[in-house]
Amino acid sequence: MILQIETATSSCSVALAKDGQLVALKEINERNIHAEVITLFIRELLERTGATFQNLDAIAVSSGPGSYTGLRIGVSTAKGLCYALDKPLIAIETLEAMAFGVIDSGEIAGYDLLCPMIDARRMEVFTAVFSNKGERVTPTSADIITYDSFQSLLNKNKILFLGDGAAKCKDILEVSPHATFLPGFVNSAVHLTQKAQQKFLARQFEDVAYFEPYYLKDFIAGKKSL
């Protein structure tokens, strides 16, 4: 039984999975609410399913890239639970989890590649390209999207773009007839299920003491508007 945590974007999502199958889910898509609700969501899931913290075999967390604050909250929560319960920590790269979430849903049918994108402010996004079977085609990167972005891939492949970063790039990229945008995609802890189960069986665990989120970019503090 694996507790799965996703806080890399505006979504605060917690799921419970057993043997690679979803048992329960609690989530909300609202900015700046993660710290307020994440522990409440975890407790509610356990109470709803009749499980206890001791029943958990591992904690899986979406490790980034994504929101600096969201990642810190999710990873800190996961590490705290692992340390207190003496359970292993599983880290799933956020873009990879997004890709597998779409593949599992069957929405990749008819497309050669899929490109999850996370908003990184202005016209920059965190992104990577995967095959329709989940194989990585390009490395994770922080890119400023232009009309030339992905053109070499779009010339030969139908690409499905998704995530909160894809929406702001739609006007630029949809000039290609091979570019399609998946509407309404929201990051969810459900998307971690397949990779978390694979890593658990392979015993691919993180060092709880030293693991840090995959920020990709340095944090830049901004001034709070009055």
ChimeraX commands (.cxc) that place a marker at each C-alpha (Angstrom):
marker #1 position 0.00,0.00,0.00 radius 0.5
marker #1 position 1.52,3.29,-1.14 radius 0.5
marker #1 position 0.53,6.81,-0.12 radius 0.5
marker #1 position 1.04,9.14,-3.11 radius 0.5
marker #1 position 1.50,12.92,-2.87 radius 0.5
marker #1 position 1.32,15.47,-5.71 radius 0.5
marker #1 position 1.95,19.17,-4.97 radius 0.5
marker #1 position 4.17,20.29,-7.87 radius 0.5
marker #1 position 1.54,22.59,-9.38 radius 0.5
marker #1 position -1.64,24.33,-8.20 radius 0.5
marker #1 position -3.16,20.91,-7.49 radius 0.5
marker #1 position -2.87,19.48,-3.99 radius 0.5
marker #1 position -3.58,15.79,-4.43 radius 0.5
marker #1 position -3.22,12.71,-2.23 radius 0.5
marker #1 position -3.98,9.14,-3.28 radius 0.5
marker #1 position -3.82,5.71,-1.71 radius 0.5
marker #1 position -2.95,2.77,-3.97 radius 0.5
marker #1 position -2.66,-0.94,-3.25 radius 0.5
marker #1 position -0.81,-3.33,-5.54 radius 0.5
marker #1 position -0.80,-0.68,-8.27 radius 0.5
marker #1 position -4.55,0.01,-8.10 radius 0.5
marker #1 position -6.17,3.21,-6.84 radius 0.5
marker #1 position -7.99,2.82,-3.52 radius 0.5
marker #1 position -8.90,6.41,-2.67 radius 0.5
marker #1 position -8.22,9.98,-3.79 radius 0.5
marker #1 position -8.58,13.44,-2.27 radius 0.5
marker #1 position -7.55,16.56,-4.17 radius 0.5
marker #1 position -8.22,20.22,-4.83 radius 0.5
marker #1 position -6.93,22.46,-7.61 radius 0.5
marker #1 position -6.32,25.79,-5.90 radius 0.5
marker #1 position -3.14,27.83,-5.56 radius 0.5
marker #1 position -1.39,28.43,-2.24 radius 0.5
marker #1 position -3.48,25.95,-0.28 radius 0.5
marker #1 position -1.11,22.98,-0.06 radius 0.5
marker #1 position 0.28,23.64,3.42 radius 0.5
marker #1 position -3.21,24.17,4.79 radius 0.5
marker #1 position -4.83,20.96,3.57 radius 0.5
marker #1 position -2.26,18.27,2.77 radius 0.5
marker #1 position -2.11,16.61,6.17 radius 0.5
marker #1 position -5.90,16.83,6.49 radius 0.5
marker #1 position -6.28,15.09,3.13 radius 0.5
marker #1 position -3.93,12.30,4.19 radius 0.5
marker #1 position -5.78,11.70,7.44 radius 0.5
marker #1 position -9.15,11.75,5.66 radius 0.5
marker #1 position -7.97,9.13,3.14 radius 0.5
marker #1 position -6.81,6.81,5.87 radius 0.5
marker #1 position -10.01,7.21,7.86 radius 0.5
marker #1 position -12.18,6.70,4.78 radius 0.5
marker #1 position -10.42,3.48,3.83 radius 0.5
marker #1 position -9.96,2.14,7.36 radius 0.5
marker #1 position -6.18,2.09,6.87 radius 0.5
marker #1 position -3.59,3.29,9.36 radius 0.5
marker #1 position -0.17,4.85,8.94 radius 0.5
marker #1 position 1.32,1.51,9.97 radius 0.5
marker #1 position -0.43,-0.18,7.01 radius 0.5
marker #1 position 1.55,1.92,4.55 radius 0.5
marker #1 position 4.46,0.21,2.80 radius 0.5
marker #1 position 5.93,3.34,1.21 radius 0.5
marker #1 position 5.37,7.03,0.50 radius 0.5
marker #1 position 5.61,8.27,-3.10 radius 0.5
marker #1 position 5.97,11.93,-3.97 radius 0.5
marker #1 position 5.97,13.97,-7.16 radius 0.5
marker #1 position 9.52,15.32,-7.04 radius 0.5
marker #1 position 9.44,18.14,-9.60 radius 0.5
marker #1 position 10.09,20.25,-11.49 radius 0.5
marker #1 position 7.27,22.61,-10.58 radius 0.5
marker #1 position 6.26,25.17,-8.00 radius 0.5
marker #1 position 9.09,25.83,-5.56 radius 0.5
marker #1 position 6.76,26.21,-2.59 radius 0.5
marker #1 position 4.49,23.34,-3.60 radius 0.5
marker #1 position 7.41,20.96,-4.02 radius 0.5
marker #1 position 8.89,21.88,-0.66 radius 0.5
marker #1 position 5.58,21.21,1.07 radius 0.5
marker #1 position 4.97,17.88,-0.65 radius 0.5
marker #1 position 8.50,16.55,-0.26 radius 0.5
marker #1 position 8.77,17.74,3.36 radius 0.5
marker #1 position 5.50,16.01,4.20 radius 0.5
marker #1 position 6.60,12.79,2.50 radius 0.5
marker #1 position 10.02,12.82,4.17 radius 0.5
marker #1 position 8.49,13.53,7.57 radius 0.5
marker #1 position 6.13,10.57,7.27 radius 0.5
marker #1 position 8.91,8.28,6.03 radius 0.5
marker #1 position 11.16,9.27,8.90 radius 0.5
marker #1 position 8.46,8.95,11.58 radius 0.5
marker #1 position 7.08,5.65,10.26 radius 0.5
marker #1 position 10.39,4.17,9.07 radius 0.5
marker #1 position 8.98,3.69,5.56 radius 0.5
marker #1 position 10.80,3.98,2.21 radius 0.5
marker #1 position 10.51,7.10,0.05 radius 0.5
marker #1 position 9.75,6.85,-3.68 radius 0.5
marker #1 position 10.31,9.87,-5.93 radius 0.5
marker #1 position 8.56,10.23,-9.29 radius 0.5
marker #1 position 9.61,13.01,-11.68 radius 0.5
marker #1 position 6.53,15.18,-12.20 radius 0.5
marker #1 position 6.63,15.35,-16.00 radius 0.5
marker #1 position 7.05,11.58,-16.19 radius 0.5
marker #1 position 4.07,11.10,-13.88 radius 0.5
marker #1 position 1.99,13.41,-16.11 radius 0.5
marker #1 position 2.96,11.38,-19.18 radius 0.5
marker #1 position 2.03,8.07,-17.62 radius 0.5
marker #1 position -1.22,9.54,-16.31 radius 0.5
marker #1 position -2.30,10.36,-19.88 radius 0.5
marker #1 position -1.11,7.00,-21.21 radius 0.5
marker #1 position -3.05,5.13,-18.51 radius 0.5
marker #1 position -6.19,7.12,-19.34 radius 0.5
marker #1 position -6.01,6.06,-23.00 radius 0.5
marker #1 position -5.99,9.65,-24.26 radius 0.5
marker #1 position -2.71,9.17,-26.12 radius 0.5
marker #1 position -4.42,7.08,-28.83 radius 0.5
marker #1 position -3.68,8.52,-32.28 radius 0.5
marker #1 position -0.61,10.48,-31.17 radius 0.5
marker #1 position 3.06,9.62,-31.65 radius 0.5
marker #1 position 4.44,11.73,-28.81 radius 0.5
marker #1 position 3.18,13.56,-25.76 radius 0.5
marker #1 position 4.62,16.67,-24.21 radius 0.5
marker #1 position 3.70,17.56,-20.61 radius 0.5
marker #1 position 4.35,21.19,-19.68 radius 0.5
marker #1 position 4.41,22.96,-16.32 radius 0.5
marker #1 position 4.12,26.73,-16.14 radius 0.5
marker #1 position 7.45,28.29,-15.12 radius 0.5
marker #1 position 6.31,31.93,-15.43 radius 0.5
marker #1 position 6.26,34.25,-18.44 radius 0.5
marker #1 position 6.73,32.18,-21.63 radius 0.5
marker #1 position 8.96,29.62,-19.95 radius 0.5
marker #1 position 7.86,26.07,-19.18 radius 0.5
marker #1 position 9.29,22.94,-17.62 radius 0.5
marker #1 position 8.89,20.27,-20.26 radius 0.5
marker #1 position 10.01,16.98,-21.78 radius 0.5
marker #1 position 8.81,14.81,-24.64 radius 0.5
marker #1 position 7.80,11.14,-24.28 radius 0.5
marker #1 position 6.75,8.45,-26.73 radius 0.5
marker #1 position 3.20,7.12,-26.62 radius 0.5
marker #1 position 4.59,4.21,-24.58 radius 0.5
marker #1 position 6.20,6.44,-21.96 radius 0.5
marker #1 position 9.77,6.28,-23.24 radius 0.5
marker #1 position 11.69,9.53,-22.83 radius 0.5
marker #1 position 12.49,11.30,-26.10 radius 0.5
marker #1 position 13.97,14.56,-24.76 radius 0.5
marker #1 position 15.44,15.42,-21.34 radius 0.5
marker #1 position 13.58,17.56,-18.83 radius 0.5
marker #1 position 14.39,21.23,-19.37 radius 0.5
marker #1 position 13.23,24.78,-18.71 radius 0.5
marker #1 position 12.47,26.31,-22.11 radius 0.5
marker #1 position 11.20,29.61,-23.45 radius 0.5
marker #1 position 8.64,28.61,-26.08 radius 0.5
marker #1 position 8.90,30.18,-29.55 radius 0.5
marker #1 position 7.41,29.40,-32.96 radius 0.5
marker #1 position 10.46,27.21,-33.65 radius 0.5
marker #1 position 10.06,25.08,-30.53 radius 0.5
marker #1 position 9.42,21.38,-31.25 radius 0.5
marker #1 position 9.32,22.01,-35.01 radius 0.5
marker #1 position 11.72,19.20,-35.85 radius 0.5
marker #1 position 9.50,16.77,-33.93 radius 0.5
marker #1 position 6.23,18.25,-35.19 radius 0.5
marker #1 position 7.35,17.84,-38.80 radius 0.5
marker #1 position 7.19,14.06,-38.44 radius 0.5
marker #1 position 5.02,13.37,-35.37 radius 0.5
marker #1 position 1.59,14.11,-33.98 radius 0.5
marker #1 position 2.21,15.56,-30.51 radius 0.5
marker #1 position -0.28,15.89,-27.68 radius 0.5
marker #1 position 0.57,18.83,-25.38 radius 0.5
marker #1 position -0.82,18.93,-21.85 radius 0.5
marker #1 position -0.51,20.64,-18.48 radius 0.5
marker #1 position -0.85,24.19,-17.18 radius 0.5
marker #1 position 2.21,25.24,-19.19 radius 0.5
marker #1 position 0.71,24.03,-22.48 radius 0.5
marker #1 position -2.30,26.35,-22.29 radius 0.5
marker #1 position -0.20,29.51,-22.52 radius 0.5
marker #1 position 1.80,28.10,-25.46 radius 0.5
marker #1 position -1.23,27.08,-27.52 radius 0.5
marker #1 position -1.36,30.16,-29.75 radius 0.5
marker #1 position 2.31,29.72,-30.67 radius 0.5
marker #1 position 2.42,25.96,-31.23 radius 0.5
marker #1 position -0.96,25.20,-32.76 radius 0.5
marker #1 position 0.16,26.71,-36.08 radius 0.5
marker #1 position 1.40,23.18,-36.76 radius 0.5
marker #1 position -1.35,20.77,-37.86 radius 0.5
marker #1 position 0.44,18.05,-35.86 radius 0.5
marker #1 position 0.03,19.87,-32.52 radius 0.5
marker #1 position -3.00,19.07,-30.34 radius 0.5
marker #1 position -3.73,20.33,-26.82 radius 0.5
marker #1 position -5.41,18.23,-24.15 radius 0.5
marker #1 position -7.99,20.42,-22.39 radius 0.5
marker #1 position -8.60,20.39,-18.67 radius 0.5
marker #1 position -5.55,18.37,-17.61 radius 0.5
marker #1 position -4.81,18.74,-13.88 radius 0.5
marker #1 position -1.90,17.08,-12.07 radius 0.5
marker #1 position -3.07,14.31,-9.76 radius 0.5
marker #1 position -1.52,11.88,-7.31 radius 0.5
marker #1 position -3.25,9.16,-9.33 radius 0.5
marker #1 position -0.66,9.73,-12.06 radius 0.5
marker #1 position 2.08,8.43,-9.75 radius 0.5
marker #1 position 0.49,4.99,-9.36 radius 0.5
marker #1 position 2.17,3.00,-12.15 radius 0.5
marker #1 position 5.69,4.33,-11.63 radius 0.5
marker #1 position 5.42,4.15,-7.83 radius 0.5
marker #1 position 4.45,0.47,-8.01 radius 0.5
marker #1 position 7.31,-0.26,-10.42 radius 0.5
marker #1 position 9.84,1.49,-8.21 radius 0.5
marker #1 position 8.53,-0.21,-5.08 radius 0.5
marker #1 position 8.90,-3.67,-6.62 radius 0.5
marker #1 position 12.39,-2.76,-7.86 radius 0.5
marker #1 position 13.22,-1.27,-4.44 radius 0.5
marker #1 position 14.28,2.02,-6.01 radius 0.5
marker #1 position 14.07,4.15,-2.88 radius 0.5
marker #1 position 15.49,7.56,-2.01 radius 0.5
marker #1 position 17.71,8.50,0.90 radius 0.5
marker #1 position 15.18,10.17,3.21 radius 0.5
marker #1 position 17.82,12.27,4.94 radius 0.5
marker #1 position 19.33,13.80,1.81 radius 0.5
marker #1 position 16.60,13.77,-0.84 radius 0.5
marker #1 position 15.63,17.19,-2.22 radius 0.5
marker #1 position 12.99,18.25,-4.76 radius 0.5
marker #1 position 14.00,18.57,-8.41 radius 0.5
marker #1 position 13.65,22.35,-8.73 radius 0.5
marker #1 position 15.51,22.61,-12.07 radius 0.5
marker #1 position 15.69,26.41,-11.63 radius 0.5
marker #1 position 16.92,28.53,-8.75 radius 0.5
marker #1 position 14.21,30.09,-6.62 radius 0.5
marker #1 position 13.72,33.83,-7.21 radius 0.5
marker #1 position 11.72,35.63,-4.55 radius 0.5
marker #1 position 9.22,38.21,-5.66 radius 0.5
marker #1 position 7.64,41.12,-3.89 radius 0.5
marker #1 position 4.15,40.53,-2.56 radius 0.5
marker #1 position 1.68,43.02,-4.01 radius 0.5
marker #1 position -0.29,45.09,-1.53 radius 0.5
marker link #1:1,2 radius 0.2
marker link #1:2,3 radius 0.2
marker link #1:3,4 radius 0.2
marker link #1:4,5 radius 0.2
marker link #1:5,6 radius 0.2
marker link #1:6,7 radius 0.2
marker link #1:7,8 radius 0.2
marker link #1:8,9 radius 0.2
marker link #1:9,10 radius 0.2
marker link #1:10,11 radius 0.2
marker link #1:11,12 radius 0.2
marker link #1:12,13 radius 0.2
marker link #1:13,14 radius 0.2
marker link #1:14,15 radius 0.2
marker link #1:15,16 radius 0.2
marker link #1:16,17 radius 0.2
marker link #1:17,18 radius 0.2
marker link #1:18,19 radius 0.2
marker link #1:19,20 radius 0.2
marker link #1:20,21 radius 0.2
marker link #1:21,22 radius 0.2
marker link #1:22,23 radius 0.2
marker link #1:23,24 radius 0.2
marker link #1:24,25 radius 0.2
marker link #1:25,26 radius 0.2
marker link #1:26,27 radius 0.2
marker link #1:27,28 radius 0.2
marker link #1:28,29 radius 0.2
marker link #1:29,30 radius 0.2
marker link #1:30,31 radius 0.2
marker link #1:31,32 radius 0.2
marker link #1:32,33 radius 0.2
marker link #1:33,34 radius 0.2
marker link #1:34,35 radius 0.2
marker link #1:35,36 radius 0.2
marker link #1:36,37 radius 0.2
marker link #1:37,38 radius 0.2
marker link #1:38,39 radius 0.2
marker link #1:39,40 radius 0.2
marker link #1:40,41 radius 0.2
marker link #1:41,42 radius 0.2
marker link #1:42,43 radius 0.2
marker link #1:43,44 radius 0.2
marker link #1:44,45 radius 0.2
marker link #1:45,46 radius 0.2
marker link #1:46,47 radius 0.2
marker link #1:47,48 radius 0.2
marker link #1:48,49 radius 0.2
marker link #1:49,50 radius 0.2
marker link #1:50,51 radius 0.2
marker link #1:51,52 radius 0.2
marker link #1:52,53 radius 0.2
marker link #1:53,54 radius 0.2
marker link #1:54,55 radius 0.2
marker link #1:55,56 radius 0.2
marker link #1:56,57 radius 0.2
marker link #1:57,58 radius 0.2
marker link #1:58,59 radius 0.2
marker link #1:59,60 radius 0.2
marker link #1:60,61 radius 0.2
marker link #1:61,62 radius 0.2
marker link #1:62,63 radius 0.2
marker link #1:63,64 radius 0.2
marker link #1:64,65 radius 0.2
marker link #1:65,66 radius 0.2
marker link #1:66,67 radius 0.2
marker link #1:67,68 radius 0.2
marker link #1:68,69 radius 0.2
marker link #1:69,70 radius 0.2
marker link #1:70,71 radius 0.2
marker link #1:71,72 radius 0.2
marker link #1:72,73 radius 0.2
marker link #1:73,74 radius 0.2
marker link #1:74,75 radius 0.2
marker link #1:75,76 radius 0.2
marker link #1:76,77 radius 0.2
marker link #1:77,78 radius 0.2
marker link #1:78,79 radius 0.2
marker link #1:79,80 radius 0.2
marker link #1:80,81 radius 0.2
marker link #1:81,82 radius 0.2
marker link #1:82,83 radius 0.2
marker link #1:83,84 radius 0.2
marker link #1:84,85 radius 0.2
marker link #1:85,86 radius 0.2
marker link #1:86,87 radius 0.2
marker link #1:87,88 radius 0.2
marker link #1:88,89 radius 0.2
marker link #1:89,90 radius 0.2
marker link #1:90,91 radius 0.2
marker link #1:91,92 radius 0.2
marker link #1:92,93 radius 0.2
marker link #1:93,94 radius 0.2
marker link #1:94,95 radius 0.2
marker link #1:95,96 radius 0.2
marker link #1:96,97 radius 0.2
marker link #1:97,98 radius 0.2
marker link #1:98,99 radius 0.2
marker link #1:99,100 radius 0.2
marker link #1:100,101 radius 0.2
marker link #1:101,102 radius 0.2
marker link #1:102,103 radius 0.2
marker link #1:103,104 radius 0.2
marker link #1:104,105 radius 0.2
marker link #1:105,106 radius 0.2
marker link #1:106,107 radius 0.2
marker link #1:107,108 radius 0.2
marker link #1:108,109 radius 0.2
marker link #1:109,110 radius 0.2
marker link #1:110,111 radius 0.2
marker link #1:111,112 radius 0.2
marker link #1:112,113 radius 0.2
marker link #1:113,114 radius 0.2
marker link #1:114,115 radius 0.2
marker link #1:115,116 radius 0.2
marker link #1:116,117 radius 0.2
marker link #1:117,118 radius 0.2
marker link #1:118,119 radius 0.2
marker link #1:119,120 radius 0.2
marker link #1:120,121 radius 0.2
marker link #1:121,122 radius 0.2
marker link #1:122,123 radius 0.2
marker link #1:123,124 radius 0.2
marker link #1:124,125 radius 0.2
marker link #1:125,126 radius 0.2
marker link #1:126,127 radius 0.2
marker link #1:127,128 radius 0.2
marker link #1:128,129 radius 0.2
marker link #1:129,130 radius 0.2
marker link #1:130,131 radius 0.2
marker link #1:131,132 radius 0.2
marker link #1:132,133 radius 0.2
marker link #1:133,134 radius 0.2
marker link #1:134,135 radius 0.2
marker link #1:135,136 radius 0.2
marker link #1:136,137 radius 0.2
marker link #1:137,138 radius 0.2
marker link #1:138,139 radius 0.2
marker link #1:139,140 radius 0.2
marker link #1:140,141 radius 0.2
marker link #1:141,142 radius 0.2
marker link #1:142,143 radius 0.2
marker link #1:143,144 radius 0.2
marker link #1:144,145 radius 0.2
marker link #1:145,146 radius 0.2
marker link #1:146,147 radius 0.2
marker link #1:147,148 radius 0.2
marker link #1:148,149 radius 0.2
marker link #1:149,150 radius 0.2
marker link #1:150,151 radius 0.2
marker link #1:151,152 radius 0.2
marker link #1:152,153 radius 0.2
marker link #1:153,154 radius 0.2
marker link #1:154,155 radius 0.2
marker link #1:155,156 radius 0.2
marker link #1:156,157 radius 0.2
marker link #1:157,158 radius 0.2
marker link #1:158,159 radius 0.2
marker link #1:159,160 radius 0.2
marker link #1:160,161 radius 0.2
marker link #1:161,162 radius 0.2
marker link #1:162,163 radius 0.2
marker link #1:163,164 radius 0.2
marker link #1:164,165 radius 0.2
marker link #1:165,166 radius 0.2
marker link #1:166,167 radius 0.2
marker link #1:167,168 radius 0.2
marker link #1:168,169 radius 0.2
marker link #1:169,170 radius 0.2
marker link #1:170,171 radius 0.2
marker link #1:171,172 radius 0.2
marker link #1:172,173 radius 0.2
marker link #1:173,174 radius 0.2
marker link #1:174,175 radius 0.2
marker link #1:175,176 radius 0.2
marker link #1:176,177 radius 0.2
marker link #1:177,178 radius 0.2
marker link #1:178,179 radius 0.2
marker link #1:179,180 radius 0.2
marker link #1:180,181 radius 0.2
marker link #1:181,182 radius 0.2
marker link #1:182,183 radius 0.2
marker link #1:183,184 radius 0.2
marker link #1:184,185 radius 0.2
marker link #1:185,186 radius 0.2
marker link #1:186,187 radius 0.2
marker link #1:187,188 radius 0.2
marker link #1:188,189 radius 0.2
marker link #1:189,190 radius 0.2
marker link #1:190,191 radius 0.2
marker link #1:191,192 radius 0.2
marker link #1:192,193 radius 0.2
marker link #1:193,194 radius 0.2
marker link #1:194,195 radius 0.2
marker link #1:195,196 radius 0.2
marker link #1:196,197 radius 0.2
marker link #1:197,198 radius 0.2
marker link #1:198,199 radius 0.2
marker link #1:199,200 radius 0.2
marker link #1:200,201 radius 0.2
marker link #1:201,202 radius 0.2
marker link #1:202,203 radius 0.2
marker link #1:203,204 radius 0.2
marker link #1:204,205 radius 0.2
marker link #1:205,206 radius 0.2
marker link #1:206,207 radius 0.2
marker link #1:207,208 radius 0.2
marker link #1:208,209 radius 0.2
marker link #1:209,210 radius 0.2
marker link #1:210,211 radius 0.2
marker link #1:211,212 radius 0.2
marker link #1:212,213 radius 0.2
marker link #1:213,214 radius 0.2
marker link #1:214,215 radius 0.2
marker link #1:215,216 radius 0.2
marker link #1:216,217 radius 0.2
marker link #1:217,218 radius 0.2
marker link #1:218,219 radius 0.2
marker link #1:219,220 radius 0.2
marker link #1:220,221 radius 0.2
marker link #1:221,222 radius 0.2
marker link #1:222,223 radius 0.2
marker link #1:223,224 radius 0.2
marker link #1:224,225 radius 0.2
marker link #1:225,226 radius 0.2
view
